[in-house]
Structure formats: structure tokens, C-alpha cells
Amino acid sequence: MARETREARQPWLLLAPALTTIFFLLVVPVLFVVVYSFWLRTANGSDQPGFYMTNWAEVVTDPFYRDILFNTLKIAAVTTFLCALLGYPTAYFIARSRGNKAMLLMLLMLPFWISYIIRTMSWINILGVSGALNSLLLSLGVIETPLQLLYNEATVVLGLVHFLLPFMVLNIYVSVEGIDETLEDAACSLGSTRWQSFLEVTLPLSLPGLAAGGLLCFVLAAGTYITPLVLGGPTDAMFANLVFEAIITQLDWPLGSALSLVLVAVLGALVFIYNRFFGMAQLMKGLS
Amino acid sequence: MGWSIIRVWTVAVYLFMFLPVAVVVLLSFNDNQFGSFPITGFSFRWFIELWQNDAILRAFKTSIVLGALTALISTILGVLASLALVRYKIPGRNLISTLLIAPILVPEVVLAVALLLFLNFLSFHKSFLLLLLGHVIFTLPFVVLVVQARLVSIRRDYEEAAMSLGANPVQAFFQITLPLLAPAVFAGMLFAFTISFDDITGTLFWKPGGIETVPTQIFSMLRNSISPEINALGSIMIILTVGLPLIGVGIARRIAMKQH
């Protein structure tokens, strides 16, 4: 009997350190942010505990926040679409290639190991005033003065696509890899063209991977503030930039709390919808 | 016909992924006094300047210490939790799994804000310790995922055999399970280190004034202007972060081979 209770206690002893850490450093803090969003920032800099609707009223009614939220969602959507467009044929090629699959996969993993900030800033070397593209065009005599290509919304999207593409390719690859190749052959032998068999057999079967990759790209893109700071202009702030501004620059923590909760709500809704259709297990497949 | 289009497409996508990074490495060896195009010759001057830059060296030290401590702590937490999840039948397994990977599901900005505000409320201000706690939280899920995946494939029979021969559960763990799990533990550690070393999103929220990690140092240098030293630093980081995992894979393979 004594031995059995000890057996039953063991897993909880093993889990205790990790669960305690997550509980006190993630669950409680996130709930605390909810409380904090109803506090009020006073003129002397200290935050007044209480139940004020001031921050929420500001976040909900100010068109400035709404516009940036919509713009952020738009940027995330365009980024996700471009990742899918670039990534699908690539993932398909890797999954169906014979000889150099191992090398292609290893190369695909490499970007995960290369610093995000370095990959983001690398575009300054390409598109900057004295970057590769301008130097090339100048030396070819196509242009007389360097073009201002950087620091706009397009370069923010470019940076995000560059950062997120490997996530998309990997997720689609995992899905396509699991589809029996002979299914396509069977469709062909029954009279459909290669393209038809792809559209009607492979594409629908790979949808879970596409969706998992899409969710990851969208959520990661919509939550970033570094890419717009490095590759965007002064008017290209995304929603996470507002959070950073409020918390770090203006030190208005109650407002920053409300803003971060908006981000959680919007992205959380998306994860929830995804979970209803595909389940979390698919997402984990691509992550590990 | 269609296949060759897909092949060309794939080559283009790989070029898109790697060309900008290759240009960073190329420019870091450029002799040109502005470190930009055109390429005027081969030189190590930017690496020498980097070596003489105290701020960058300090940032490097901070990042390495932070990454190592993060890797150590989250690997211990992650391995223990994975053992519980894989080796025992426990009620509420799904909820616990979800909790353990929750740090990936919450946007990192929000995680950063939450931890900063809550610990500040407990009069625990921005410090190296806050930075460490933050890094542990968001690397933990990756360790759990990697270790769990491996643990599932290690058969329980081995431990049971050891125990039936008289080993207690702790002995069985250290002498049987841990050596078999070593490659995954090592991979999880490396994963945690790299994620910590690379992080900027949370770090900018948590770092106290005066402490910089390599990514935040690069970020603040970018705000002034892109200096050629950044390319040199980028080159070193690329070589380091690409080289380390490759060495890691090699070591893991050697350990695995010895066991057979």
C-alpha cells in the first residue's frame, strides 16, 4: 500500500518543477496582465490599482489602434499567402525527390539556426542605398542615383517571408511526405491528368500541413515588432510595436496590458478555430 | 515538364533563403572602407575591429552565460517532466501537455509583458535573473518536445529488466534510461541554448539598462547605421550557430554508435 502511494506520487514529483515554473511565470503573470489592464496610470508615474475602464475605452474607440490592428492582420495575411505560394512547390519537391532529399532537408533546417536579427538585417546589404542591388544597377548604368528601396511596408513583408518560409516548407513537407505516392499514380491511371490528380488527391490530403504552417506564419508575423523596426519606415508600426512603445517607451503599463490582451484575443481566436478543424497534434508534428 | 518547373522554383526559393546570408559573410571579408559594395579586396580588418570592441565582447559573454544557464535549467525541468508524461499514466495528461507547451502558443510579446509586469509587482525589477527566468520559460517547450519524442521510442523493458536485477528506480534511470536518452538531452540543451542566444523579442523587454546580449547589441548598432562590424559579427554568429549543431549531430551520432 505504502509502495503504491509512492508510485502514484512519483510522476507529480517529476512534473512539479516544470509545472510550478510555468504556473508562476506564465499562467499567473498572464492573469495579472488582465487585472493590470483595469488599473490606471497616474501623472506621478505610479499605477493606481482599481477597476477603471479608461484603457479599454481608449483601445476600443481610438481609430489609431484599430487601423494598426487591421494593417497588422493584413501584413500577416499577405506574408502567410506568399509563404504558402513559395513554400508549397518547394516542400512538394523535397518530399518527392529521390537523390538529394537528405541534403535539401538539412539545408532547410539551417535558417532555424541562423540568428533572426542577422537574417533580417541582411536585407539592408541587398536593398540598401549602397547595397548589392543598387551597386549592380549603378554599375550597369540602368540608374544614375541609388534607389530608396528600403524602409517601407513591402520590405517588412519581405523580411517576414524570409524569416517564416522555413516554418511553412517544413510543415507542408511533413504532410506531403505522409501521402502515399501511388495514390497519384492511381488517379492518373484512372484517367485524370497529373495536374488533376494533384488538385484532387495530393492537395486536399496535404491541407493539414498547409494549415499548420499557415497558422504558425500568421501568428508569428502578427506578433513581431523587430522586423518593422529594422526594415520598416516610421509609419510601418505593427500592433506589437504599440505594445513595446506603451510598455518600454511611455511606461504606460496599464495601456500596454490592454493592448497585449487585444493581441492575445485576436491570435487566440485563430488558434481556437484551427484547433476545432485540425487539432493541436498536427502543429506539434511540424515543431518537433 | 511540370517537374522541371518545380525544380527551378525550389532552387529559386533556396537562393532566396541563403543569398542574403551569403552576402553578409561575403561583405564581412571586404576590404572596402565602408564595408559595403563594391568588393575591393579580401581582409580581416572588420574582425580585428570587432575583437577590439568592448561592448560587443561583453554582449558575447552575457549571451553565452545566459544561454548556458538557460539550457541547463530548462533541460533539467524538461527531462523530468517528459519522464512523467511518457512513463506514467497520469490523470489530466492532455491539460498538462498543453500547459507545458503553452509558452509557444502565447505570442512572445505578451509573455514578455506578463513576466515583466508580474515580477515588477513583486518588486523584482529588470535584471539578469529576470532575463534568465524569461528565457527558461520560452525554451522549456522545445526541450519537452524533443526529449518526449525520443523517450517514447526507448522501451520500458530495459528499465524493468534492470530493476528486476535489483536496481532501484533512480539507479535504473541514471544507468539505463539516461545514457539511452543522452542524444535527445544533448539536442534539447543545444536547442535551448540556440533559442536563448538568438532571442531578441523578449530580451528587449527584460534586459536592464547596461546589459546587452548579442542580438540586442546588433539591434542598437543597426539604429545608428549599418556598420561593417555588424557583418563581421553576423559572420561569426552564422559560423557558430551553423557549426555548433553540426558538431552536436556528430557527437550525438558517435554516442549512439558506441551504444550499439
Chai-1 contact restraints between the chains, C-beta under 6 A:
chainA,res_idxA,chainB,res_idxB,connection_type,confidence,min_distance_angstrom,max_distance_angstrom,comment,restraint_id
A,P11,B,A84,contact,1.0,0.0,6.0,A-B,restraint_1
A,P11,B,Y88,contact,1.0,0.0,6.0,A-B,restraint_2
A,P11,B,I90,contact,1.0,0.0,6.0,A-B,restraint_3
A,L14,B,L80,contact,1.0,0.0,6.0,A-B,restraint_4
A,L14,B,L83,contact,1.0,0.0,6.0,A-B,restraint_5
A,L14,B,A84,contact,1.0,0.0,6.0,A-B,restraint_6
A,L15,B,A81,contact,1.0,0.0,6.0,A-B,restraint_7
A,L15,B,A84,contact,1.0,0.0,6.0,A-B,restraint_8
A,P17,B,L77,contact,1.0,0.0,6.0,A-B,restraint_9
A,A18,B,L77,contact,1.0,0.0,6.0,A-B,restraint_10
A,A18,B,A81,contact,1.0,0.0,6.0,A-B,restraint_11
A,I22,B,L99,contact,1.0,0.0,6.0,A-B,restraint_12
A,L25,B,L133,contact,1.0,0.0,6.0,A-B,restraint_13
A,L25,B,I137,contact,1.0,0.0,6.0,A-B,restraint_14
A,L26,B,P103,contact,1.0,0.0,6.0,A-B,restraint_15
A,L26,B,I137,contact,1.0,0.0,6.0,A-B,restraint_16
A,P29,B,A114,contact,1.0,0.0,6.0,A-B,restraint_17
A,P29,B,L115,contact,1.0,0.0,6.0,A-B,restraint_18
A,P29,B,F118,contact,1.0,0.0,6.0,A-B,restraint_19
A,V30,B,A114,contact,1.0,0.0,6.0,A-B,restraint_20
A,F32,B,F118,contact,1.0,0.0,6.0,A-B,restraint_21
A,V33,B,A114,contact,1.0,0.0,6.0,A-B,restraint_22
A,Y36,B,L117,contact,1.0,0.0,6.0,A-B,restraint_23
A,L86,B,V13,contact,1.0,0.0,6.0,A-B,restraint_24
A,P89,B,I6,contact,1.0,0.0,6.0,A-B,restraint_25
A,P89,B,W9,contact,1.0,0.0,6.0,A-B,restraint_26
A,T90,B,T10,contact,1.0,0.0,6.0,A-B,restraint_27
A,T90,B,V13,contact,1.0,0.0,6.0,A-B,restraint_28
A,F93,B,I6,contact,1.0,0.0,6.0,A-B,restraint_29
A,F93,B,T10,contact,1.0,0.0,6.0,A-B,restraint_30
A,P111,B,M17,contact,1.0,0.0,6.0,A-B,restraint_31
A,W113,B,T241,contact,1.0,0.0,6.0,A-B,restraint_32
A,W113,B,V242,contact,1.0,0.0,6.0,A-B,restraint_33
A,W113,B,P245,contact,1.0,0.0,6.0,A-B,restraint_34
A,I114,B,I238,contact,1.0,0.0,6.0,A-B,restraint_35
A,I114,B,T241,contact,1.0,0.0,6.0,A-B,restraint_36
A,S115,B,D198,contact,1.0,0.0,6.0,A-B,restraint_37
A,S115,B,M237,contact,1.0,0.0,6.0,A-B,restraint_38
A,Y116,B,D198,contact,1.0,0.0,6.0,A-B,restraint_39
A,I117,B,I200,contact,1.0,0.0,6.0,A-B,restraint_40
A,I117,B,P215,contact,1.0,0.0,6.0,A-B,restraint_41
A,I117,B,I218,contact,1.0,0.0,6.0,A-B,restraint_42
A,I118,B,G234,contact,1.0,0.0,6.0,A-B,restraint_43
A,I118,B,M237,contact,1.0,0.0,6.0,A-B,restraint_44
A,M121,B,L222,contact,1.0,0.0,6.0,A-B,restraint_45
A,S122,B,P20,contact,1.0,0.0,6.0,A-B,restraint_46
A,S122,B,V21,contact,1.0,0.0,6.0,A-B,restraint_47
A,S122,B,V24,contact,1.0,0.0,6.0,A-B,restraint_48
A,W123,B,P20,contact,1.0,0.0,6.0,A-B,restraint_49
A,I124,B,I226,contact,1.0,0.0,6.0,A-B,restraint_50
A,N125,B,V23,contact,1.0,0.0,6.0,A-B,restraint_51
A,N125,B,L27,contact,1.0,0.0,6.0,A-B,restraint_52
A,I126,B,P20,contact,1.0,0.0,6.0,A-B,restraint_53
A,S130,B,S36,contact,1.0,0.0,6.0,A-B,restraint_54
A,A132,B,V23,contact,1.0,0.0,6.0,A-B,restraint_55
A,A132,B,F37,contact,1.0,0.0,6.0,A-B,restraint_56
A,S135,B,F37,contact,1.0,0.0,6.0,A-B,restraint_57
A,G223,B,P107,contact,1.0,0.0,6.0,A-B,restraint_58
A,G223,B,V109,contact,1.0,0.0,6.0,A-B,restraint_59
A,I226,B,I200,contact,1.0,0.0,6.0,A-B,restraint_60
A,A240,B,V109,contact,1.0,0.0,6.0,A-B,restraint_61
A,V243,B,V109,contact,1.0,0.0,6.0,A-B,restraint_62
A,I247,B,V113,contact,1.0,0.0,6.0,A-B,restraint_63
A,W253,B,L117,contact,1.0,0.0,6.0,A-B,restraint_64
A,S260,B,V110,contact,1.0,0.0,6.0,A-B,restraint_65
A,S260,B,V113,contact,1.0,0.0,6.0,A-B,restraint_66
A,L263,B,P107,contact,1.0,0.0,6.0,A-B,restraint_67
A,V264,B,V110,contact,1.0,0.0,6.0,A-B,restraint_68
A,L267,B,P107,contact,1.0,0.0,6.0,A-B,restraint_69
A,L287,B,L145,contact,1.0,0.0,6.0,A-B,restraint_70
A,S288,B,L145,contact,1.0,0.0,6.0,A-B,restraint_71
A,S288,B,A149,contact,1.0,0.0,6.0,A-B,restraint_72
